[in-house]
């Protein structure tokens, strides 16, 4: 077996490790092992690539490794779970920038060596193909980079989370896309050579950076998770294009895996919200939630809001035998997951069966509730998916809704004029008694009213979820002591 076959064999092993690692990430019980397996695959790919490329000076590589490793280690230790979405946005941006730089560097090499000499290094490549993939790596990398930085700004609160809309926005974006296509065709035809080819490259580079920004501008902060997973997919495609530029098989495979898994995740989120990707990207959802609530016919809600104290909540829960907890975005905001686990344990000690009903888009990122509850060591077996818990809902004595709103809004099933009509919900309203924890009359992500809060069997426990839950737990402790 010659060296080239050995290298390709190692790349195949690395790819298999990536695929198995990804598969294992699908279950919480195997996710850690899956992550380690993928990291092992990446280590193998890096080592083989370093040997394969006959590198004569390791100085820059080691410098990059040390600086990058230190930053990565510090981020892993310091970044809170709740800041994960913006962290992922930054990482996507870095991936996009890396692909852009690979494409740009290779273009620089072509400029200095000339096509004939450059292609001698790459078996089977030709001028139109290589210029096309260079262009794609730069274009997709550029859009991913600035789009991700904007998304990071919105998620971290450094930029307004409101959609930024202006007249003729779609026209401006359309003109930019057209400009990119024209620049791309000119670049490929001229092979990036001469003043025309060179100008086409720099024009395309500038447009891609502007386009990343303007595409994310009209998207509301709440829709950012969908955008992040889409940008994640784009960063994979940019890496794939960079893999073709430098004819590196493992980069092509890894890029494809990231690209396709990002697309799948984006589609899952859109389906769970019952919205199309086009609606997420172009509707400016959340720009004016009050008008969405009134004019789009969020439906009129009837009935009184009836509050309940922590002491009375305790009395209700003390008598319950079947309790379902429905967490939502408010649990993440108040960081109530630890006290939720404490309450669940107390209810179980009291003889109740406790389950957590998990909606696929509760919170602001996929798996948001799973991550928070896992952090608080809630047993995975207690987490029940929406489709499994809904048929059992009429048997539940009490449903405790913790900072969830849209994902338990019955209007999604009943009111055709509601902006969230068609979104599957957790049927908390079917439980015998519903206790809803929220701070006041604040609407959910969609900005619409929720009939659940005014139903006969619903009681509102007002206040920050962590504080009110703590009060219920204290009541449990004092009575049982
Ligand atoms: P939600 O509809 O955003 O409602 C959250 C509720 O939490 C609010 O009504 C708020 O009411 C309450 N709240 C906020 N801070 C609180 C605190 N400290 N203590 C107690 N309550 C608090 O949440 P959701 O039901 O989880 O629904 C998620 C929404 O996000 C869905 O519409 C979904 O489509 C959207 N979305 C999700 C994803 C994803 O990947 N998960 C992605 C994009 C969009 P008060 O202000 O009155 O307290």
Boltz pocket constraint, residues with backbone or C-beta under 6 A from the ligand:
constraints:
  - pocket:
      binder: B
      contacts: [[A, 222], [A, 223], [A, 224], [A, 225], [A, 226], [A, 269], [A, 272], [A, 273], [A, 327], [A, 328], [A, 329], [A, 330], [A, 331], [A, 333], [A, 334], [A, 360], [A, 361], [A, 362], [A, 363], [A, 364], [A, 365], [A, 366], [A, 367], [A, 368], [A, 402], [A, 403], [A, 404], [A, 405], [A, 406], [A, 407], [A, 408], [A, 437], [A, 438], [A, 439], [A, 440], [A, 441], [A, 442], [A, 443], [A, 444], [A, 445], [A, 446], [A, 463], [A, 464], [A, 465], [A, 466]]
      max_distance: 6.0
